[in-house]
Amino acid sequence: MAKQELAAVLRNLQPLSKGQYFTAFGPDGRFFFGTPNGYAAKGLPTEIIQRILSGSVRKVVYASFSDHPEVWFVAYEAISGPSYELGDASPPVLDRYVSSLLVPKQLPNQPMPFVRVQFGASHSFIAWSKRSWMYHNVPTSVQRFLKHQSHNEKTKPCRGNFNTDCPFTIAFHHDGSFFALGTKFLPKHATRMNRYHVYNLVQDEPLDLGLRRLCQKQTYTHLDLHFAIDPFRPCADNYVVIKAQNFGQDDDFMVCLAPQTPVFRVSPLDTSIQMNKAPKTYQWAVVTRRGRPHPADTWELILDPGSRVKVIDDLGKEWFHAEARDGRIGYVHKSWLKFDKEKDLGSKPHGAYHDFKIETTQFFLSPLGSARAFPNIVQHLRQTKTCENEACKHVKQTVDGLGICHHDLERLLRGADTYSYAFLKDERNKWHPDKFARLCHPNHREELTKKAECVFVFVGLLMDMLSAESNA
């Protein structure tokens, strides 16, 4: 369905109430966002579209997508009251669990029970109601949280019953990151707050750093937040966070659709948001061993010696995101692969760019007026071949202490899978002197801004070079 047609379908729905949001990420660019200002979606299943067009639905209040196109869960506010729908290919055990919760009650005015299902990668999911929960293939950190919240979990390892009020949102990623939001915590964690937020995030990664900036503190356990993580990315770099404000104020937003820089704003979610496209560049490698490094980690590919895999992305620490010949995608360790010398990722700037991105992301998320040192670009070039052009040696020695030329910067930025004119334009905007100056401490602003201006000019040269190549 065309974007304009889908937008017309969504206009049949009533907007959500103030402070009410849902974010459903899916594979291959599928998404469904709901806000008090309307809805945005891409790749909605036909059944959901037909339900909306039937006129029986006032609002969609929750949605979640699995990595199978026909496995999904949606919660509606229908004219007849709350209702739920599962995709046709949903696992039988999940279907039975949800159906058992929705068995008609004896009392005629019995309200529809609260039910939620959150899907993740590798066919994982959590399903829960106000009283019980079940899961399949979720990270250990999430399992510990559920068992900590529950009793009698020893009888059925993947099922349990809450001994306090249930979470109203759970977001998780197979790297172990998760965020759970609810009301009333266990007695030993009791505080005066009537809401709890339990989280486990990889420290100093973009998600953790971005959330610190949004919340303006090192921790964020008692904040009124909406939180969603894209579970289908290799790492937790696609996310949406909404921080509720006081009455009468707009909510603060943080949206990151990698590889773009996180967007902080207090306006409604943009209905034109599109998920990032698959990487355009890749390399091939031969598998040298059988199985996978950690048999219990389902996000790692099961491999056969002698087979070939397509390496999509360098995740750092010698781990790669790769695709097998049969289309399976997962993690692969470098020790299990053999590259041709000319194609070895070690000779490419993927790893260098990955490290550069982490450092600069942390820099650009620093509080305004706090930066005292410029990102050390030279240290990332040690992983790549640097420019040896005689004409550039003088530039490296004199251009405000950067120690690089535009050829070096090109080599570094080409490590990004999305290297293009649009990518360079976004990169240049980050280094605009006026915008950059606001991040700098007053005592260091002039020095750091001059360096940022050099990067700004260099990226502009790369844009001109790429444009000339396209027109040649």
Secondary structure by P-SEA (a helix, b strand, c coil): ccaaaaaaaaccccccccccbbbbbbccccbbbbcccccccccccaaaaaaaaccccccccccccccccccbbbbbbccccccccccccccaaaaaaaaaaacccccccccccbbbbbbbcccccccccccccccccccaaaaaaaaaacccccccccbbbbccccccbbbbccccccccccccccccccccccbbbbbccccccaaaaaaaaaacccccccccbbbbbcccccccccbbbbbbbcccbbbbbbbbcccccccccccccccccccccccccbbbbbbcccccccccccccccccccbbbbbcccccccccccccccccccccccccccccccccccccaaaaaaaaaaaaaaaaaccccccccccccccccccccccccccaaaaaaccccccccaaaaaaaaaccccccaaaaaaaaaaacaaaaaaacccccaaaaaaaaaaaaaaaaaaaaaaaaaaac
